[in-house]
Amino acid sequence: MSNRFLVSLTLLVCFMPLVLQADPAVFSGEFDGNEPTSTSFLTHCSGFDKIYQVVGPLQVDTNGNYRYGDASIFYATDIQVSMYEGGFDPQNANANRLDTRDDDGTFALQAGTDYFMVVQPLCDNLEGVWAATLWGPGNLSGDGVIQAPAHWYGNFDGTEPLTDTTPVTTCSPSYYEQNGPLQFDVGGTYYFAPVSEWYGEFGLQFAVYEDSFDPNNPSLNRVASVAFPAFIELEAGQVDLD
C-alpha cells in the first residue's frame, strides 16, 4: 500500500513578498568529470579553468531582469553561471558574456534574443548533479528549459488562510498554501531548497503531511517540517500529482 503525502507551504516572514510575475524555469544536469574546460570568471575561485556545460539557446518573451538561483548549493554541486548573448566560444569565453553569478543575482534579458547559460562548478571540478532556476517578468523557452510544476511555486497575496507555524518561526500564525496529494515513485531522501529566499524576497517553511492536513491542528499527521534547505525522508508510492 502506497502512502500519499499532502504538501503544505507556509510563509515564514512577517511581511508580504512580491508577486511572482511568470512561471519559473528550472535547469538541471550532471557533471561526470569528462566535460571540456573553459575560463572561470569569479575572482574568489579563479586560478584554473573549469569544466562546463552549456544550456541553450534560451529565449524570453518579455524584456526585463530575470532572477537566478542556485538550487543545488547545499546538497550537490555548488555552481557558477555565466550568461551569453548570441553564442559561447570556450576559446574566447569573455566574448558575448553578459555577467557571471554565484548563488543568486539577476540577468537583464531581451525578447527575441538567443541566450546561452554556461554552468561550471564554483571552485573545484567536482562530479555531481546541479540545479538552477530563473524567473522574471516573462516566460522562458528553449533547449534545456523545464517549467516548474505548478505545485512547487505560487504567490502569497495576503488573502490566504492562516495556521500556527511555531516553533519554527516567531512570525506565527503565517499564511499557507496547500498542495497535493503527492505521491513519489521512488522512496528515499529528498532535498528541499526554498529558492525564493535566494532572491531576497521571503523564506518558506515546507511541511509534509501523511493522509491529511488540519490547519487547526498543524502538528497532526506531520512527518516533516523544515524552514531552510534540508533533507526529507519519504516513502515510495505511485506518482499522483494533483
Phi, psi and chi 1 to 4 in degrees:
 res  aa     phi    psi   chi1   chi2   chi3   chi4
   1 MET       -  129.0  179.2  178.3  178.2      -
   2 SER   -86.8  155.0   62.2      -      -      -
   3 ASN  -100.5  140.4  -70.5  -22.8      -      -
   4 ARG  -107.6  133.3  -61.3 -152.1  -54.6  175.5
   5 PHE  -112.4  126.9  -67.7   92.8      -      -
   6 LEU   -93.5  126.5 -173.4   64.7      -      -
   7 VAL  -101.1  128.6  175.4      -      -      -
   8 SER  -124.2  129.0  172.8      -      -      -
   9 LEU  -106.8  132.7  -59.6  179.9      -      -
  10 THR  -126.8  137.3   53.9      -      -      -
  11 LEU   -75.0  132.0 -174.2   63.5      -      -
  12 LEU   -91.4  -30.4  -78.5 -178.4      -      -
  13 VAL   -87.0  169.2  -64.7      -      -      -
  14 CYS  -102.7   24.0  -60.4      -      -      -
  15 PHE  -138.9  165.7   60.6   86.9      -      -
  16 MET   -93.0  125.6 -173.5   51.0   51.5      -
  17 PRO   -76.2  171.6   31.4  -37.0      -      -
  18 LEU   -69.6  154.1  -60.5  175.6      -      -
  19 VAL   -84.3  135.7  173.3      -      -      -
  20 LEU   -63.7  130.5 -178.6   65.5      -      -
  21 GLN   -89.0  -31.1  -63.5  167.0  -73.8      -
  22 ALA  -153.2  170.2      -      -      -      -
  23 ASP   -65.8  131.9  -64.5  -14.5      -      -
  24 PRO   -72.5  150.9   25.5  -32.5      -      -
  25 ALA  -108.4  145.9      -      -      -      -
  26 VAL  -118.1  141.5  178.5      -      -      -
  27 PHE  -129.5  142.0  -51.3   87.4      -      -
  28 SER  -152.6  160.3   64.3      -      -      -
  29 GLY  -169.9 -171.4      -      -      -      -
  30 GLU  -146.8  128.8 -177.4  173.7   -0.3      -
  31 PHE   -86.6  130.5  -67.5  113.0      -      -
  32 ASP  -110.6    2.4   62.1   15.0      -      -
  33 GLY    90.8   -7.2      -      -      -      -
  34 ASN  -101.7    5.7  -65.2  -43.9      -      -
  35 GLU   -69.8  156.0  -68.1   81.4    6.9      -
  36 PRO   -67.7  167.0   25.4  -34.6      -      -
  37 THR  -116.1  156.8   62.0      -      -      -
  38 SER  -154.7  176.6 -173.1      -      -      -
  39 THR   -60.5  140.5  -57.0      -      -      -
  40 SER  -104.4  134.0  172.4      -      -      -
  41 PHE  -103.7  -14.5  -71.2   98.9      -      -
  42 LEU   -77.0  121.5  -65.7 -178.0      -      -
  43 THR   -65.5  -32.0   57.2      -      -      -
  44 HIS   -75.1   -6.6   62.9  -76.1      -      -
  45 CYS  -132.3   25.1  -70.3      -      -      -
  46 SER   -81.6  178.0   62.0      -      -      -
  47 GLY   122.2  -19.3      -      -      -      -
  48 PHE  -157.0  155.9   59.7   94.1      -      -
  49 ASP   -69.8  156.6  -68.7   -8.4      -      -
  50 LYS  -128.3  152.9  -64.2 -178.0  177.3   65.7
  51 ILE   -62.8  158.5   56.5  177.0      -      -
  52 TYR  -149.2  158.4   69.2   88.0      -      -
  53 GLN  -131.1  145.8  -67.4 -178.4   -9.8      -
  54 VAL  -110.1  130.0  179.8      -      -      -
  55 VAL  -111.9  126.1  179.5      -      -      -
  56 GLY   141.9  179.5      -      -      -      -
  57 PRO   -71.9  147.9   26.9  -34.7      -      -
  58 LEU  -114.7  149.2  -48.7  172.9      -      -
  59 GLN  -135.9  153.0  -59.0   84.5   30.0      -
  60 VAL  -119.2  155.2  -61.6      -      -      -
  61 ASP  -101.0    0.1   60.9   10.0      -      -
  62 THR  -143.2  134.3  -55.5      -      -      -
  63 ASN   -66.3  146.2  -61.3  -15.0      -      -
  64 GLY   152.0 -173.7      -      -      -      -
  65 ASN   -91.4  129.0  -70.0  -36.2      -      -
  66 TYR  -112.9  130.2  -72.5   75.8      -      -
  67 ARG   -87.3  132.6  -55.1  -64.9  -62.0  -90.9
  68 TYR  -107.6  142.2  156.5   75.3      -      -
  69 GLY  -140.7  134.5      -      -      -      -
  70 ASP   -84.5  107.4  178.5   -3.4      -      -
  71 ALA   -86.7   -7.3      -      -      -      -
  72 SER  -110.6    8.6   58.9      -      -      -
  73 ILE   -58.8  -36.4  178.4  173.6      -      -
  74 PHE   -96.9  -11.2  -71.7  111.3      -      -
  75 TYR  -125.7  -13.3   82.7  101.8      -      -
  76 ALA  -141.9 -124.0      -      -      -      -
  77 THR   -90.8  120.5  -54.7      -      -      -
  78 ASP   -73.3  122.0 -168.1   -0.2      -      -
  79 ILE  -118.4  163.6   59.0  173.8      -      -
  80 GLN  -122.7  148.9   57.6  178.4  -58.9      -
  81 VAL  -129.3  129.6  164.7      -      -      -
  82 SER  -111.1  135.9  -63.4      -      -      -
  83 MET  -106.0  130.7 -171.6   69.4   70.6      -
  84 TYR  -119.5  142.7  -71.3   82.6      -      -
  85 GLU  -103.7  119.5 -179.7  178.1  -23.8      -
  86 GLY    90.7  -31.1      -      -      -      -
  87 GLY   167.7  163.1      -      -      -      -
  88 PHE  -127.4  127.1  166.7   66.5      -      -
  89 ASP  -115.3  108.0  178.9    0.9      -      -
  90 PRO   -63.1  -19.6   22.3  -33.4      -      -
  91 GLN   -84.1  -13.0  -56.1  -56.3  -43.0      -
  92 ASN  -142.7   67.1 -174.1   13.4      -      -
  93 ALA   -68.5  -13.0      -      -      -      -
  94 ASN   -86.4  -17.3 -156.8   39.2      -      -
  95 ALA   -68.7  133.9      -      -      -      -
  96 ASN    69.9    4.5  -58.4  -34.0      -      -
  97 ARG   -79.2  125.4 -175.8  174.1   66.1   95.8
  98 LEU   -80.9  -47.1  -61.3 -179.8      -      -
  99 ASP  -174.9  169.8 -148.2  -24.4      -      -
 100 THR  -128.4  136.0  -59.2      -      -      -
 101 ARG  -124.1  153.3  -58.7  -62.5 -175.3 -164.9
 102 ASP  -100.7  -99.5  179.2    7.1      -      -
 103 ASP   -75.5  -38.8  -61.5  -22.5      -      -
 104 ASP  -159.3  174.7   57.6   73.0      -      -
 105 GLY   148.8 -173.7      -      -      -      -
 106 THR  -124.4  153.7   60.6      -      -      -
 107 PHE  -126.1  131.0  -64.5  107.2      -      -
 108 ALA   -84.5  111.9      -      -      -      -
 109 LEU  -118.6  147.8  -55.3 -179.9      -      -
 110 GLN  -117.1  141.0  -57.5  -66.8  -47.0      -
 111 ALA   -65.2  147.0      -      -      -      -
 112 GLY    81.9   10.2      -      -      -      -
 113 THR  -118.5  140.1  -58.7      -      -      -
 114 ASP   -85.5  130.8  -75.8  -18.3      -      -
 115 TYR  -121.7  152.0  -65.1   97.2      -      -
 116 PHE  -129.0  128.8  -64.8   83.1      -      -
 117 MET  -102.6  116.6 -165.1  169.1   72.2      -
 118 VAL  -100.3  119.2  175.3      -      -      -
 119 VAL  -105.6  129.4 -177.5      -      -      -
 120 GLN  -136.5  151.0  -64.2  176.0  -73.6      -
 121 PRO   -58.5  151.1  -20.3   32.3      -      -
 122 LEU   -71.3  -55.5 -179.9   60.4      -      -
 123 CYS  -123.2  -23.5  -70.5      -      -      -
 124 ASP  -133.4  153.1  -61.6  -59.9      -      -
 125 ASN   -80.6   73.2  -75.4  -34.6      -      -
 126 LEU   -88.2  145.4  -61.3  175.6      -      -
 127 GLU   -85.9  146.7  -60.2  176.5   16.7      -
 128 GLY   146.4  173.3      -      -      -      -
 129 VAL   -82.5  157.8  -62.6      -      -      -
 130 TRP  -142.3  158.2   59.2  -93.5      -      -
 131 ALA  -150.5  147.0      -      -      -      -
 132 ALA  -148.8  160.8      -      -      -      -
 133 THR  -130.1  154.5   62.5      -      -      -
 134 LEU  -138.4  134.4  -85.0  175.7      -      -
 135 TRP  -151.4  160.6   68.8   32.1      -      -
 136 GLY  -175.2 -152.0      -      -      -      -
 137 PRO   -72.2  -16.2   25.4  -35.0      -      -
 138 GLY  -134.3 -179.6      -      -      -      -
 139 ASN   -91.8  149.7  -66.0  -51.3      -      -
 140 LEU  -106.0  147.3  -69.8   94.6      -      -
 141 SER  -145.7  168.4   60.7      -      -      -
 142 GLY   125.5 -176.6      -      -      -      -
 143 ASP   -66.1  129.2  -66.6  -15.6      -      -
 144 GLY    89.7   -3.3      -      -      -      -
 145 VAL   -82.8  127.3  174.8      -      -      -
 146 ILE  -117.3  120.0  -56.4  170.5      -      -
 147 GLN   -73.7  128.0  -64.8  -59.4  -32.7      -
 148 ALA   -62.1  135.7      -      -      -      -
 149 PRO   -57.1  144.1  -21.9   33.0      -      -
 150 ALA   -59.8  -26.1      -      -      -      -
 151 HIS   -81.2    1.8   51.1  -86.0      -      -
 152 TRP  -110.5    7.1  -69.7  122.1      -      -
 153 TYR  -152.9  167.2   66.4   90.8      -      -
 154 GLY   175.1 -171.2      -      -      -      -
 155 ASN  -124.0  142.7  -64.3  -45.2      -      -
 156 PHE  -105.5  120.9  -72.2  101.8      -      -
 157 ASP  -117.9    6.7   60.4   14.2      -      -
 158 GLY    93.0   -2.9      -      -      -      -
 159 THR   -98.7   -2.1   62.2      -      -      -
 160 GLU   -71.8  156.4  -67.4   79.9   13.8      -
 161 PRO   -69.1  167.7   25.5  -34.1      -      -
 162 LEU  -111.8  152.5  -65.5  168.7      -      -
 163 THR  -147.3  161.1 -170.6      -      -      -
 164 ASP   -76.2  126.0 -178.2   15.5      -      -
 165 THR  -116.7    9.8   56.3      -      -      -
 166 THR   -68.9  151.9   54.9      -      -      -
 167 PRO   -90.9   12.6   35.0  -36.1      -      -
 168 VAL   -69.5  -36.0  178.7      -      -      -
 169 THR  -139.5  148.7  172.4      -      -      -
 170 THR   -85.0   -2.1   57.9      -      -      -
 171 CYS   -86.4    8.2  -64.5      -      -      -
 172 SER   -66.6  143.4 -174.4      -      -      -
 173 PRO   -77.5  155.2   29.9  -35.6      -      -
 174 SER  -125.9  157.4  -63.9      -      -      -
 175 TYR   -65.2  152.2  -60.1  108.1      -      -
 176 TYR  -143.9  153.0   74.0   90.9      -      -
 177 GLU  -122.1  139.9  -70.7 -173.2   -2.3      -
 178 GLN  -113.3  133.3  177.5  178.3  -48.7      -
 179 ASN  -131.6  145.7  -65.1  -81.7      -      -
 180 GLY   135.1 -176.5      -      -      -      -
 181 PRO   -76.6  149.8   28.3  -34.9      -      -
 182 LEU  -116.0  143.7  -50.3  177.8      -      -
 183 GLN  -129.0  151.3  -69.0 -177.4  -32.9      -
 184 PHE  -117.4  131.7  -60.3   83.7      -      -
 185 ASP   -80.1  -14.3   58.3  -12.7      -      -
 186 VAL  -131.0  125.3  178.0      -      -      -
 187 GLY   -82.1  155.1      -      -      -      -
 188 GLY   143.9 -153.2      -      -      -      -
 189 THR   -91.9  123.2  -57.4      -      -      -
 190 TYR  -113.7  150.8  -74.1   77.9      -      -
 191 TYR  -112.8  133.0  178.6   74.5      -      -
 192 PHE  -110.7  129.7  165.1   69.8      -      -
 193 ALA  -135.9  117.3      -      -      -      -
 194 PRO   -80.9   85.9   30.2  -31.8      -      -
 195 VAL   -66.4  -22.1  -66.8      -      -      -
 196 SER   -63.6  -25.3   57.8      -      -      -
 197 GLU   -67.5  -32.2 -171.4  172.1   -9.6      -
 198 TRP   -61.2  -30.2  -65.7  177.4      -      -
 199 TYR   -83.8    4.6  -55.2  148.2      -      -
 200 GLY    74.2   21.8      -      -      -      -
 201 GLU  -103.2  -57.9  -65.9 -175.4    6.3      -
 202 PHE  -164.1  159.0   56.1   89.5      -      -
 203 GLY  -100.9  159.2      -      -      -      -
 204 LEU  -125.5  145.9  -69.3  175.0      -      -
 205 GLN   -98.5  136.0  174.8 -177.7  -25.1      -
 206 PHE  -114.7  119.2  179.6   79.9      -      -
 207 ALA  -121.7  136.7      -      -      -      -
 208 VAL  -115.2  128.4  179.7      -      -      -
 209 TYR  -119.4  142.3  -69.5   84.9      -      -
 210 GLU   -97.0  123.7 -174.4  173.3   -4.7      -
 211 ASP    81.8  -52.6  -64.9  -31.7      -      -
 212 SER  -160.6  159.8   63.7      -      -      -
 213 PHE  -125.4  127.7  166.9   64.8      -      -
 214 ASP  -115.6  107.3 -179.1   -2.1      -      -
 215 PRO   -62.2  -18.4   22.9  -33.3      -      -
 216 ASN   -85.7  -10.9  -64.1  -46.7      -      -
 217 ASN  -144.4   70.4 -173.6    9.8      -      -
 218 PRO   -68.4   -8.1   23.8  -33.5      -      -
 219 SER   -83.4  -20.3  -63.5      -      -      -
 220 LEU   -69.6  127.9 -178.7   66.8      -      -
 221 ASN    70.5    7.5  -61.0  -32.7      -      -
 222 ARG   -79.5  124.6 -174.5  169.8   60.3 -158.9
 223 VAL  -104.5  -15.6  -62.9      -      -      -
 224 ALA  -161.6  146.2      -      -      -      -
 225 SER  -153.7  117.0 -178.5      -      -      -
 226 VAL  -134.0  151.3  -64.5      -      -      -
 227 ALA  -114.9   -7.3      -      -      -      -
 228 PHE  -138.4  170.8  -56.2   99.4      -      -
 229 PRO   -50.2  129.3  -28.7   36.6      -      -
 230 ALA  -161.0  164.3      -      -      -      -
 231 PHE   -98.5  142.6  -65.3   97.3      -      -
 232 ILE  -130.6  133.6  -60.0  173.8      -      -
 233 GLU   -91.6  123.1  -67.1  -67.5  -31.5      -
 234 LEU  -127.8  148.6  -61.8  176.7      -      -
 235 GLU   -89.4  156.7  -63.3 -178.2   18.0      -
 236 ALA   -77.5  151.2      -      -      -      -
 237 GLY  -161.1  178.3      -      -      -      -
 238 GLN   -76.7  146.3  -62.0  -59.5  -47.6      -
 239 VAL   -65.5  126.0  176.4      -      -      -
 240 ASP  -152.4   91.4  177.7   17.8      -      -
 241 LEU  -103.8  118.3  -56.5 -179.0      -      -
 242 ASP  -110.2      -  -64.2  -24.2      -      -
